Amino acid sequence: MARQRKKSVRGGGSVFQRKDGRWEAKFKVEETGKYKSLYASTEKGAYKLLEEAKLQQRQGTLATGPDHTLKDFLVYWLEDVEKPTVEVSTYIGNRIVIHKHLVPGLGHIKLQKLTARQLQSFYALRLKEGMAASRVVRLNSVLHKALNHARRLKLVGVNVSEDVELPRPVKYKGQVLDAQQAKILLQVASERDLEALLALAVVAAMRQGEILGLHWSNVDFTKGQLHIVGSMNYYSGYGFVEGKGKTQNSIRVIKLPSFLLDLLKKHRTRQLEKKLSAGSTWIDRDLVFCGANGDFIRRTTLLYHMKKLLKDAELPDIRFHDLRHSAATILIAMGVPANVVKELLGHADIRTTLGTYGHVLPSMAQDATDKMDGLYGE
């Protein structure tokens, strides 16, 4: 037999003992008009839960929706909320985070029962297993976005991902080529029909995806410039995917030096010859850089040829993205203002540019000092 109900101390709701021995705190949710029950092993615990729930209701943080598992909620959020509103590349990346990491590790936990302590332990385990700090931060970023949606739907009262201590990612320090090494790279590349492509990376500081997704319609030979409007990547199960730029500032116009325009013109001539030879087998995608049949080039294929080229040229074994870093470093070392380099790179904030390439500035400071000595000194 259930014990007689007791009125809560401060009005609203009741606490009583169930037949199974547990204590139930029951109250009416103002937003829905329905009753919600909370359970505890002791009468005192039930009263405490009731008071906490009433406080949350006054503050507008009370979870009033059904209590799903984290797995069920994340799958719903990914497919019904995230997928229709983001680029395909973003959806694919978030899908990997959810299905490969969050669901296997945390998916069994009830959404409303998830705690910051559980998250902290989950991330600590992943770090111990060798996951990079930047990857852990990425997991929390996706979860944070999903839990914000859960909070708006009143499925949870708070976003517990905001209360964890995240590791500080170790900033990758890429190896860059100096001006002389960049010239050697382009000289060797000219023998293999890669000069124009690599020049866009090491001279114009373009990203790999921007180069592989570049169309001839984006190149304006009359004005001597090209328009970067998107990027291309290959995803297993999806194939080649063209998307928008990495950020809003990634969509930009780059003014090209005359020698690079000449390289692109020569490259286009050679490409037209290949197109005529291929005949009906040519896939016309209007790509500036394409495979033997006109189709997209995989990043892995480009990286293979670049690595071989670097080895033959006796240059450092660097990443493709380091060519972009090399371009910026060379320009700053030449005295090009940081704000001009910022626009070329497509950075949204000058602090990003200075933070990444600030190591070049001391030599410029010394040069400025020498010039002042020459101007004002005896």
Summary of the structure (lengths in Angstrom):
residues: 378
radius of gyration: 29.3
end to end distance: 103.4
largest distance: 103.4
contacts: 1071
relative contact order: 0.07
helix: 56%
strand: 12%
